Amino acid sequence: MKWTKDPQAILLLSVHGLFILSSALSGTFLNVYLWKSRQDYLMLGWFTIAQQVALGLTFWAAGKWVKEHNKMNALRLGIAVSGIFYMCVLWAGGQAVDYIWPLGLLFGVSLGLFWLAFNVVYFEVSSAENRDWFNGWIGLLGSITGIIGPWLAGWIITIMHGESGYRFIFTVSMIIYGVTVVLSFFLHKRPVQDSYHWLEAYHRLKEGGVWKYAVWGLAVQGMREGVFSFLITLLVFVATDREAKLGQFALITSAVSLVSYWICGKWFKPKYRKTGMLIGAACMLLVIVPLLLDVNYTTLLVLGIGTSLFIPLYMLPSVSVSFDLMGLNRENVEKRVELVVLRELSLTLGRIAGLLVFIMVLSIRQDTLTITLLLLFLGASPIGSWIFMRKLFTGDKQATYTGKAD
């Protein structure tokens, strides 16, 4: 049976799409909501670090549950905790900025539970042959929800005049999370595996080999993600002071992303990964340069459109090659949970490193030029990631274990 006709795979994409839609509705404006209560870049930096700390610890600790017990319950709990997070934000209101660490930790736990379970199931229902195609569909769904969610949320917040609009959007997100939990019960329970190896990540790094290049590549990649994940949307709001403009920014960039992911998902082949990843990384750096002239809506839009246009060239090889390593042989397949944890811990440590650089630099200076130069420095990390990962693209003809991931 082809993967594209597997109802469980389609259902998994549906659950993912709803989760991303809810995140797009509220997540785009979450940092803006906090910023309006306290204009403090460092506060948002620590909020994001709290998320990443909890994310990494959750991945590592929940790995035992996901491997030895019901991974679908971990996925459902992650969705439910996301709803609880927004409930807490609603309860705290303007005082949410006084609870940055507990809120950040709670959000990180929700993301860790969901993405650990999702990534393991994703590996089990896909293969090396269709992984680029599957990643293209994930990118497409992310782009579609990115078009609808932020634009709609920005419009609602604008016509409802601020606080009431934010509360309405956060409530809608809670409802969508609830629907997603119900839908997830139609996903079949996945087979459990043997005992969870707590120190597998340490042993893999100690042994070196191909995973050494993957870990360093992912960690360097994470340096950009940790800061860009919240700073770009915040800069758009600071430059325009309008939620509607931020929604428009998300709509335009997501529309471009939709097209680029569709094209790459359809025509991007494994043999192009090495070259495509380098071109994508270089172009993602170049589109930051206009910010040196001025940080305004136009230059930020150039950055957003350029990133959306070229990021599939970078992300599809990066994601696919690390998951292909998990299917390299029977031992890796049997330890797929531990290897998913290793992959996510690598990204998380990189994100935390990038955020610490952000906090250190902005503790000294917070002018526009400093922020732009910081974006350029962190924006070069995908090239550093390619330098490590290029060693994994050996003609993309690695022997891949084809046994079923039970």
Secondary structure by P-SEA (a helix, b strand, c coil): ccccccaaaaaaaaaaaaaaaaaaacccaaaaaaaaacccaaaaaaaaaaaaaaaaaaaaaaaaaaacccaaaaaaaaaaaaaaaaaaaaaaccccccaaaaaaaaaaaaaaaaaaaaaaaaaaacccccaaaaaaaaaaaaaaaaacaaaaaaaaaaaaccaaaaaaaaaaaaaaaaaaaaaaccccccccccccccaaaaaaaaaccaaaaaaaaaaaaaccccccccaaaaaaaaacccaaaaaaaaaaaaaaaaaaaaaaaccccccaaaaaaaaaaaaaaaaaccccccccaaaaaaaaaaaaaccccccaaaaaaaaaaaaccaaaaaaaaaaaaaaaaaaaaaaaaaaaaaaaaaaccccaaaaaaaaaaaaaaaaaaaaaaccccccccccccccccc
